């Protein structure tokens, strides 16, 4: 069966430079959405979207109804800021998605892309987690927006490291005024200062368009979708392929073309979805980020205005939760870089709002809702950071080949995790001598087992992710349980693992 997919993006800065980053409307997040369905469902989706557009024909601009009909100021406190007309409009739009929909979301930090280029020569080792260091640098710049650091990066990149070190040193000194709240941040900043030496200055800061399509390729593979087409919103002049289309093809996506959104309702749907999510995330970021000159070191909570919701406004959160979390859910459905705090905060907000059945439930303990929501978001952020930390270094112990390297147990590990064989498990008990457990990029659990003539590394089902992360975390703290015999038991739709 063939599938039809449509792509659009939001908060895209075509050029990343000083004026871009310091502008009043700048937002660090770049978002992309790809939506689709089986080709035999295309007509039903088209009819529903056209009916939606006709109902709100007076909101069209240049013949199209797109996300621009909702202005950023109308989401300043999230859906609580929407008037009744806009609540009905978004409710009608969200209702178009059903269980036959496939939704993929991508989020990246523009600053992270720059920092990744600067530190591209650094790799994780047993002594230092460079992923965590990059995360801390990006978070510091995005959160505090130190103009002197940003200016040095874009005006004179060679001065960037010195400016960053000065900023971090001053921030550590300032944070000591509130050791309890800022202890973890200071620890991270001190670790970053340790490695801020001999970094390479990037030659260019053009945007990389590949990551969103790499993630989507993983999503398609995970869903077993082989026959598909992808239409991208056309950029620039007719005739020339855009960088976005070129990147999609270089990421090995098949049947990709550009088209004008006015001719394809699916592109307009993707625009509406990613545009609304982008505006909501942007408002959430500004509400949770202290001003640069804030004299107090304290946690920042959402204002109570975010929680002054009607039943209709609350229902929008629940509808969006269903779209993002429940419809055709998959590990790769939401794909992001290491620094994705805004995305994680957004997901935490949806988590929290979905707990309530009605606006009256929120009113029962209204004054404490900002605190409760903050706890929910912080829990998600902590989980994300722990997942990022809980990985063993995968430095090869033998010379790298083109497509793979060999881990410390001599097993072949492919750079493309999709090429890694899956551990075949039959119903009942399956015994293996496990030499090590690890986590590949994207959170895929891996297990290396004893075999002849050479040891073998396998992918485990995604449901074993938490089991693998727990073991990796223990190994990172010095408590390595392997080699050991492991019994994998396959029962119904679950898999259990017992270390003997």
N, C-alpha and C positions, 0 to 999 in steps of 0.2 A: 504494500500500500504506500502511495506517495504522500508526503507531507509538504505543506506550504508554510513558509516562515517569512516574517517581515521585521525589519531592523530600523531602529531610530535611536537617537542619543540626546543627551541633555547636558548643559553646563560645559560645553566643549569650547576650550580656548584653542583656536587654531595655531596660535603662536604663544609660547610661554616665555615671557620676558618681564622686566621690572614693572612696566606700566600695567601689564596684565595682573600681576600678583598683588600690587598695591592699590589697584582700583577699588572703588567703593562697592561695585557689584560683583567683585571677584569671589568665587567659591572654590575651595580646593578640590572638591569632588568632581569626577567625571563619571557620568552614568550612561549605560546603554541598555536597551531592552530588545529582546527578540521574542515575538509571540507567533504562535502558529497552531495548526490543527491538521488533521487528515484531510486530504483533498475532497473526500466525499462529504465533509462537513463545511466546506468553504461557503456554499450557497446559504446555509442557515446563518452563519456568522455575518455574511454580507447583508442579508436581509435585516438582521437585528441592528447592525450598525447604521445602515441607511435609515431605518426607522428612527433611531436615536438622533441622527443628524437632522432629519426633517423636523422632528419635534422641537429642536433648538436651532432651526435655520437662521433665526435672527442673530445668533451668536457667531455665525460664520464670518471669516475674513478671507477675502480673495477666493471665495467659493469653497473654503475648507473649514471644518470645525476641528480645531486642534487645542493643545494644552494652553496656548496663549490666552484662551478665553478666561482662564483663572489667573489673576495677577498675584505676584509674590506677596503683596501686602494683605491679600485676602486669606493668606495662610500664616500670618505672623504668629498666631498662637495655635497653629495646626488647624484641624477641622473645626475647632471651637470658634474660629474667626469667620467661618463661612455664613453667609446669609441663607435664608431658606431656599431661594431660587438655585443657588449654587450647590446646596446640599442635595436637592432633587436631581440636578444635572449630573453630579458625580455618582449618586446612587444609581441612576439609570445607566451610566457608563459601566460601572463596576458589575452591574447585573448582566452585561453582555457575556462576560466570561463564565464558562461552565466547566464541567468535568472533562469535556473534550478539548479544552484549551491546553496548550503547552506554553509556559512562561519561563523565560530565562532573563536574569538580571545580572548586570556587571557594574562594579563600582571600583574606581581607582583614584588614588591621590596624585595630583599633578606634582606636588612637592616630592612625593616618594619617588616618582620617576626621575626627577633631577638628582636626588640623593643617591639613588641606585646607580646612576651613571658615575657619580663621583667616587663611589666605593665599589665599583664593579670588580676591582682587582682583589677584593677581600672575600674570604670564604670562611664558613663555619669550621671550627676546629674543636678539639677536646678542651681547649683552654678558654675559648671565647665564642660566644654566639653572636655572629655578625648580623643576623636577621633581627635580633632583639635590639642591637645597637642602632641599626637603621630605623627601626620602629621608634625608638626613643628620640632620635634626631628629628624625624618627621613630626612626631607628636609635639615636640617643643616648638618647632617653627609654626605649625598650624595653629596651636593653641595660643601662643603668646605673640605671634606675628612681629618679631623683633625687626624693626625696619633696617637697623644697621647691618644685620646679618643678611637679609634679603637683598639689600642694595649691594653689598659686597659680592654676593653670588652672581648678580646680573651685570653690575657695572665693572667689577674687577674680580673675576672668579678666583684668582690666585690669593686674594685676601680673605676668601670665604672661611677657611679653616680657622684662621686667627680670630676673626670676628665671632665665629661660633663658639670657640673656646672661651673667649671673654664673656660672652653672653651666658654660657652654662656655668662658668665660675661665679658670676654675679648672682645667677638664679639660685645656685646652691646656697650661697651666703644668705640670700633673702629667705629661702625656704626654711632655714634653721630657726626662724621665728615661730614656726609651727611644725615642730619635728614630728608630731604624731600624725598629722595629715599628709605631710610631704616627704616622709622618710623614704618611701618606695621610689618616688621621683628622684630624690637626691642620689640614691643608690644607682639608678639607671644613668643619670647624668655623669656620675663619677666614672662609671664603666666606659661611657662614650669618650670622656676626656682621655682615657687610657689609650685609645686607638687613633686619636685624631692626629696622626702623623703620616707624612709621605703619601698623601692621597693624590690621585690623578685628577686633573682638571678636565672636564668634558669638553669635547670639541664643538658640540652643538647641543641645543636643547629643544629640538623638534619633537613633537609628540609621536609616541609609538602607538600604532593602531592595532597591534597584533593580539594583545592579551585577551581582549573581549572575545575574539574569535577562537582562540585556543580553548578558553573555558567552554564556549558553546560547542566546540568539537567534542569535548569530553562529555557534555550533556547529551549530545546525540548518541555517542557511543554507549553511554550508560543506559539510555532508553532503547537501544537496539534499533535506532532509526537509520536506515541506509539510503533510502530513496527520498530525496527532498530537494526543494529549491529555496533560495533565500533572496528576497528583494530588499535592497538598501535604498534609503531616501537619497535621491540624486543630489550631488554637490556640484557647485561651480558650473562651468560652461559645458554644453553638450559636446559629445565626441571624445573627450579625454577621460580616462579612468581616474577616479579619485584615489587618494592614498588609502582611504578606508576600504574600497573595493579591492585594491591591490593587496592590502594586508589580509583580507578575508581569503583570497585565493592562495596567498603564501602560507596561510595557516591550514591549508589543505581542505578548505570547504569547497564542496562541489556545487555547480549550478547556481552561482552567485551572479546577480545582475543589479544594476541601478535602475531606478524608475522614479517618475514624478509622483509625489504623494497624492496629487489631485486625481490621478488615474487609478489609485490602488487604496482601497479602504483600510487594508491591513497595516500599511505604513502609518496612516493617520491614527489608527488604534494604538500602535506602538508609541507614536509621538505623545498621545494623550496620557498613556500609562507612565512612561518614563518622565514626562514633563511634570506631572503631578507629584510623583515620588521625589523627583529632584527638588522641587519647590518646598515640599514638606521636610526633606532632610536639611535643606539650607536654613529654614526657619528654626529647626531643632538645634542645628549647630550654633546659630547666633544666640539662641536662648540659653544654651548650656556653656557658652564660652565667655569668661570674664573679659572685661575691657582691658586693653594693654596697660593702661595706667591705673588699674584698680589698686588701691593702697592696701587692701585687706587680703590676707591669705586664708581663704575659706572655700568650702565646697559650694558649687553653684547648682541651684535647683531650678526646675521649670517653675514659672510663675503659676499661681492658682488659676489664671485665665485659661491655661491649657486644659483644665479639668472642668470648666464651667460649660458642660456639654448638654445638649438636648438629646433625646433618644435618636433622632435622625442623624445627628453628628456622630454619636457613638456607633451607630450602625455602619457608618462609612469606615471607621476603623476596623470593625469586625469583618466587613466585606473585603477590605484590603488585606487583612490577616489571612482570610480564606484564599485569596489570589496568590499571595506570596508564600504561605506556608503549606497549604493543603492541596491545592489542585495539582495533580501530577507531580508530587514532591520528589526531589532527587538531591543527592549530595551536591551535584554541580548546578543546581537550579539558581543559586545565588553565588556568584564568583567574585572574588576580590583579592587585592594585594595584602601584604603583611599589615600595612597601616589601613585599617578600615573602621576606625572608631565611629565615624558618622553613620556608616551602614549598620554597625552593631547596635548603636544607640537607637536608630530607627527601628530595627527588629525588636529591640527591648521595649520600645514604646508600644508597638503593635501587640507584643506579648501581654503587656500590662493592661491595655485597653480591652483586650479580648477576655479578660477575667470577669468583666462586668456584664450583667444581663440588661441593665437599664441605667439611665442617668440617676435614678433614685439611689441605686447601689453606691454610686460615687459620692452622692451628697451625704450619706450616712457618716462618713469620717472625712469630710471634705478637706479640712485644714491639714490633714496628714497625707493627702494624696501625693503632693510633690515629693515627700520623703519616701513614700512607698514606691513610687515610680523610679526615683533615683536608685533605690536598692535593687530593683529589677534590672535596670540598665547596667549598674555596676557589676552585678552578678554575671551578666552576659559578657561584659568587657573582660572580667577576670578569667572567665572560661576561655575566651578567645586568646588572651595572652598566654594562658597556661598551655593551650594547644600549640601555640607558636613556639613555646619553649621546649615542649616535650617531644624532642626528636634527638636521636643519636647522630653524631656527625657521620657523614657517609663519604669521607675522603677515601678514594680508591687505594688499595694496598698494592695494586699492580698497575702497569701502564694502561691508560685508558684506550679503548678502541673507539671507533667512530660512533657506534650506537650504544655502547654499554661500558661499564667498568666492573671490576670484581671486588666485592666487599671483603671485610676482614676474615670471613669464613671461606673465601675463595669462590663464592657463588656469583653468577652473572646477574648484574642489576642493570636494566635498561634505563637510559635517560628518559625515554617515553614510557611512562608507567603502564600505558595501555598495552604495551608489548609484553609485559610481564605475565607469565602463565598464571592461571588461577589454580589454587589448591583444590583438587577434585575431592569431594567428600561424599561418601555413600551414606545411605540411611543407616543410623545406628552409630557404633563407635569406630573411630579411625585413629590409630596410634602412630605417632611420629616422634623421632628424636629431634627436638627443636634446638638449634644452635643459637639463634638470636631472633628478636622481634624488633621491628622498626616502623616508621611512618614515612611514606613517600609524599611528595608534593601533592596538595589537594586533600590531605588527610587519609590517603589510602593505606590501610594496614598491610605490612609485609611480614613474612615469616621465612627464615632460612632453615631448611631441614637437612639432616644428614642423608647423603645418598652416594652412590657409586656409579661411575668413576669420579664424579665431582659433586659437591654439595649444590643444592638448588634453592633459589629464592622464588617464593610464590606470593601472589596477591591473596589476601583474605577477603571475604565478603565485608562490605562497609559496616554491617551490623556488629563486626568485631572491633570497630574503631576504638571504643572506650576501653576494652580489654587491652588492646595494644598500647594505647596511650598510658594506661596505668603502669604497665610493665616498663615502658620506656622511661617514664618519670622515676620509677624506682631505680632503674639502671643509672640514670643521671645523678642520683644521690648516692651511688655506690653499692646499691643492693641489687646485683644482677643475679637472676634466678636460673640463667641458662649457662651451659647446655642442660637439658632435662627432657624427660619423656612427657609428651602432652597428648591427652586423649580429647579429640574433637568429637562431640556427639551431635549428630544431625537428627532433629526431631521436629516433625511438621515444618513450620517456617522459621524455626529458631536453631541456632548453633551454640553449643556450650563448650567451654574449654576447661579441662582440669589438668593442672601441672602435678605430675606424680613425683 
